[in-house]
Amino acid sequence: MSTRSGPERAGPGPGPVTVTTDSVRPAEAFAFWQDLICDTFVQLSASPTTELPFRGRISHGVVGDVELTTVRAGGQHVRRTPRLIARTREEFVLTSIQLAGQGVIAQDGREARLTPGAMAFYDSTRPYTLHFDGAFEQLVVQVPRRVLPACTLAGATAVTLGADSTARLVADFLRGLARQQATDPAGVAALAPHAVALLTSALALASGPPAPSPAALDRERVMAHLAAHHTDPRLSADAVAEACHLSRRTLFRLFEIEPEGLGDVLRRLRVTSAQRLLRAQPALPLTTVAARCGFAGDASFHRAFRTVTGTTPAAYRRAAGERA
């Protein structure tokens, strides 16, 4: 969890706020950066991808529901993990527009490779990774998930919208808003509502052709089977492979590029079910909760719950009761 104060998210200000790693010692730069990106976006974990001294700069502004952030930094690998997702209720759609360098976004069984002018969407409510081999610059546009159509979002994450596509018109508009934040905040505020409409149009482009690959379709079938049967304690990799007409080797290969492996997905689904049950029926014994959610026993339930959420089932239930 972040321990320092970064750019404010509370509401629109007179212009963007800029923060750089130049204000700290080189040895502390990446730790400072990790806190900064968590404060600016959502809870994330990050690691550098080069041994070069790290430098980074963020310029962040808020206009209504739209957050516009220009990021310039050294190479890094960024992860949004199930455990970080479970800690908070941060529900955003993010759009990365590559300005310089190259990057890769992975989510939902897909990879978007970004070169200058290209853009892609990702969803903070599901695991994702961002990878940059070297120095890069991006504009990241962040809006609440509720303002965009969920039906369009489902197939639009981690899909590259190239610099030569129609989506370039959307990217150019958003880049213009970001450039004008400092000099004409009133004008940007007047145009910001159009940004959401244009993002919706770009989502529609991303969710259209090309059709998903056979591997992506297989993974969707596996995910649907896990969602339907994760509360069965007998569910195993062999059972999933048989039900989905896949070999065990093919089943595990489907998850090789994903932030979560097969076992991680099953554990997260079971823990999420347990969280819902603890909130809905707080008087249920923890042994009953574990059994209903597919855990083989109390010990495996507690280990999985702590791994995903960072706390115990009992502590989670107490905290949920206090919030109610």
C-alpha positions in Angstrom: 0.0 0.0 0.0 1.2 3.4 -0.8 2.6 5.5 2.0 3.2 8.8 0.4 0.9 11.4 -1.0 0.8 11.6 -4.8 -1.4 13.5 -7.3 -4.9 14.2 -6.0 -7.8 12.2 -7.4 -10.5 14.1 -5.5 -11.6 16.5 -8.2 -10.6 18.8 -11.0 -8.0 21.4 -10.2 -6.5 24.4 -12.1 -4.2 22.2 -14.1 -2.1 19.0 -14.0 0.2 18.2 -11.1 3.7 17.0 -12.0 5.8 14.7 -9.8 9.3 13.3 -10.7 11.8 11.0 -9.1 14.4 13.8 -9.3 13.2 14.8 -5.8 14.6 11.7 -4.2 18.0 10.0 -4.0 18.8 7.6 -6.9 18.7 4.6 -4.6 15.2 5.4 -3.5 13.9 6.4 -7.0 12.1 3.1 -7.9 10.4 2.7 -4.5 9.2 6.3 -4.8 8.0 5.5 -8.3 6.1 2.4 -7.0 4.2 4.6 -4.5 3.6 7.3 -7.1 1.9 5.0 -9.7 -0.2 3.5 -6.9 -1.3 6.9 -5.8 -2.0 8.0 -9.4 -3.7 4.9 -10.9 -4.7 1.8 -8.9 -2.8 -0.5 -6.5 0.1 -2.1 -8.5 3.4 -3.9 -8.0 6.3 -3.0 -10.2 9.9 -3.9 -10.9 12.6 -2.3 -13.1 13.6 -4.1 -16.4 17.0 -2.6 -16.7 20.0 -1.9 -14.4 20.2 1.7 -15.5 19.5 4.4 -12.8 15.7 4.8 -12.8 14.0 8.1 -13.6 10.3 8.8 -14.0 7.9 11.7 -14.4 4.1 11.8 -14.1 1.9 14.8 -15.0 -1.6 14.1 -13.7 -4.9 16.1 -14.1 -8.5 15.4 -13.4 -11.4 16.8 -15.4 -14.8 15.5 -14.2 -14.8 11.7 -14.7 -11.7 11.8 -16.9 -8.1 11.6 -15.5 -5.3 12.4 -18.0 -1.8 11.3 -17.0 1.3 11.6 -19.0 4.0 9.1 -17.9 7.6 9.3 -18.9 9.9 6.7 -17.3 12.5 4.0 -17.6 11.8 0.3 -18.4 9.6 -1.6 -15.9 7.2 -4.5 -15.5 3.9 -3.6 -13.8 1.4 -6.1 -12.4 -2.2 -5.8 -11.2 -2.6 -9.0 -9.2 -5.7 -10.7 -7.7 -4.5 -9.8 -4.2 -4.2 -6.1 -5.1 -7.6 -6.2 -6.7 -9.1 -7.8 -3.6 -7.8 -5.1 -1.3 -9.8 -2.2 -2.8 -12.8 -1.5 -4.9 -11.0 0.4 -7.6 -13.2 0.0 -10.7 -11.6 1.9 -13.6 -11.1 1.5 -17.4 -7.6 2.7 -18.4 -6.5 3.6 -21.9 -2.8 3.7 -22.8 -1.8 5.8 -25.8 1.9 5.2 -26.7 3.8 8.5 -27.3 7.4 7.1 -27.4 9.1 3.8 -27.0 7.2 0.5 -26.9 5.0 -1.4 -24.5 3.0 -4.6 -24.0 -0.4 -4.9 -22.2 -1.6 -8.4 -21.3 -5.1 -9.1 -20.1 -7.9 -11.6 -20.7 -5.7 -13.9 -22.7 -4.7 -11.2 -25.2 -1.6 -9.1 -25.7 -1.6 -5.5 -27.1 1.8 -4.4 -28.4 2.0 -0.6 -28.5 4.2 1.5 -30.7 3.9 5.3 -31.0 0.4 6.4 -31.9 -1.3 3.1 -30.9 -3.7 2.6 -28.0 -5.3 -0.1 -25.9 -7.7 -0.6 -23.1 -7.4 -2.5 -19.8 -9.8 -3.0 -16.9 -8.7 -2.6 -13.2 -11.2 -5.2 -11.9 -9.2 -8.0 -13.5 -5.5 -8.9 -13.5 -3.2 -7.4 -16.1 0.4 -6.7 -16.8 2.2 -3.8 -18.4 5.8 -4.4 -19.8 8.3 -1.9 -21.0 11.8 -3.1 -22.0 13.2 0.4 -22.0 12.4 4.1 -21.7 8.9 5.1 -22.9 6.2 7.8 -22.8 2.5 7.2 -22.6 -0.7 9.1 -22.1 -3.0 7.1 -19.7 -6.7 8.1 -19.7 -8.6 6.7 -16.8 -12.4 6.8 -16.3 -14.8 5.0 -13.8 -15.9 1.7 -15.2 -19.5 2.7 -14.6 -19.5 5.4 -17.4 -18.6 2.9 -20.1 -20.8 0.0 -21.5 -19.8 -3.3 -19.9 -21.0 -5.3 -22.8 -18.5 -3.5 -25.1 -15.7 -3.7 -22.6 -15.7 -7.5 -22.3 -14.0 -8.1 -25.6 -12.0 -4.9 -25.9 -9.2 -5.2 -23.4 -5.6 -5.7 -24.5 -6.5 -5.2 -28.2 -4.1 -3.0 -30.2 -5.7 0.0 -32.0 -3.0 1.0 -34.3 -1.8 4.5 -35.3 -3.2 3.8 -38.8 -6.7 2.9 -37.5 -9.8 5.0 -37.1 -9.1 5.1 -33.4 -6.2 7.5 -34.1 -8.9 10.2 -34.2 -9.8 9.4 -30.6 -6.1 9.3 -29.6 -5.4 12.6 -31.2 -8.4 14.2 -29.3 -7.2 12.8 -26.0 -3.6 13.9 -26.6 -4.9 17.4 -27.3 -6.9 17.5 -24.1 -3.8 16.5 -22.1 -1.7 19.2 -23.8 -4.2 21.9 -23.1 -4.7 21.1 -19.4 -2.1 23.5 -18.2 -2.9 26.4 -20.5 -6.7 26.2 -20.9 -8.3 24.2 -18.1 -11.8 25.8 -18.7 -11.7 24.7 -22.3 -10.6 21.2 -21.4 -13.5 21.0 -18.9 -16.0 21.9 -21.6 -14.7 19.2 -23.9 -14.1 16.4 -21.3 -17.7 14.9 -21.6 -16.9 14.2 -25.3 -13.9 12.1 -24.2 -16.2 9.5 -22.6 -18.3 9.3 -25.8 -15.2 8.9 -27.9 -13.8 6.2 -25.6 -17.0 4.3 -26.0 -16.6 4.5 -29.7 -13.0 3.3 -29.5 -14.2 0.4 -27.3 -16.6 -0.6 -30.0 -13.8 -0.7 -32.5 -11.6 -2.8 -30.1 -14.3 -5.3 -29.4 -15.0 -5.9 -33.1 -12.9 -7.9 -35.6 -10.4 -9.6 -35.5 -12.1 -12.6 -34.1 -10.5 -14.2 -31.0 -7.8 -16.8 -31.6 -8.6 -20.5 -31.0 -6.5 -20.3 -27.8 -8.5 -17.4 -26.5 -11.7 -19.2 -27.2 -10.4 -22.3 -25.4 -9.4 -20.1 -22.4 -12.9 -18.5 -22.4 -14.4 -22.0 -22.2 -12.1 -22.9 -19.3 -12.9 -19.7 -17.5 -16.6 -20.3 -17.9 -16.2 -23.9 -16.5 -14.2 -22.6 -13.5 -16.8 -20.0 -12.8 -19.6 -22.5 -12.9 -17.9 -25.3 -10.9 -15.3 -23.7 -8.6 -17.3 -24.5 -5.5 -16.8 -28.2 -6.2 -13.9 -29.3 -4.0 -13.2 -32.2 -6.4 -12.5 -29.8 -9.2 -9.0 -30.4 -10.5 -6.8 -29.6 -13.5 -7.6 -33.1 -14.9 -11.3 -32.6 -14.4 -11.2 -29.2 -16.1 -9.2 -30.5 -19.1 -11.7 -33.4 -19.6 -14.7 -31.2 -19.3 -13.3 -28.7 -21.9 -12.0 -31.5 -24.2 -8.4 -30.4 -23.8 -5.2 -32.2 -22.9 -3.6 -31.3 -19.6 -0.6 -29.8 -21.4 -2.8 -27.6 -23.6 -4.8 -26.5 -20.6 -1.7 -25.2 -18.8 -0.3 -23.6 -21.9 -3.4 -21.4 -22.2 -2.4 -19.6 -19.0 1.4 -19.2 -19.7 1.2 -15.5 -20.8 -1.5 -14.6 -18.2 -0.9 -12.8 -14.9 -2.7 -15.7 -13.2 -2.1 -19.5 -13.6 -4.9 -22.0 -13.6 -4.6 -22.7 -9.9 -4.4 -18.9 -9.2 -7.7 -18.4 -11.0 -9.5 -21.2 -9.2 -8.2 -19.9 -5.8 -9.3 -16.4 -6.6 -12.8 -17.5 -7.6 -13.2 -19.5 -4.4 -12.0 -16.7 -2.2 -14.3 -14.2 -4.0 -17.2 -16.6 -3.3 -16.1 -16.8 0.3 -16.0 -13.0 0.6 -19.6 -12.8 -0.7 -20.8 -15.4 1.7 -19.0 -13.8 4.7 -20.7 -10.5 3.9 -24.1 -12.0 3.2 -24.3 -14.5 6.1 -21.9 -13.4 8.8 -23.2 -16.0 11.3 -22.1 -19.0 9.2 -19.2 -21.0 10.8 -16.0 -20.6 8.8 -15.9 -24.3 8.3 -19.2 -24.1 6.5 -18.0 -21.2 4.4 -14.9 -23.1 3.4 -16.9 -26.2 2.4 -19.5 -24.2 0.4 -16.8 -22.4 -1.5 -14.9 -25.5 -2.6 -12.0 -25.7 -0.1 -10.8 -29.1 1.1 -10.5 -27.9 4.7 -10.0 -25.0 7.1 -6.3 -24.8 6.7 -6.4 -24.6 2.9 -9.2 -22.0 3.2 -7.2 -19.8 5.5 -4.0 -20.0 3.4 -5.8 -19.2 0.2 -7.8 -16.3 1.7 -4.7 -14.7 3.2 -2.8 -15.1 -0.1 -5.5 -13.4 -2.1 -6.7 -10.7 0.3 -3.8 -10.3 2.8 -6.1 -10.9 5.7 -7.9 -13.8 7.4 -11.5 -14.8 6.9 -12.4 -13.9 10.5 -10.7 -10.5 10.2 -12.5 -9.9 6.9 -15.8 -10.8 8.3 -15.3 -8.4 11.3 -14.3 -5.6 9.0 -17.3 -6.2 6.7 -19.6 -6.1 9.8 -18.2 -2.8 10.9 -18.7 -1.3 7.5 -22.3 -2.5 7.3 
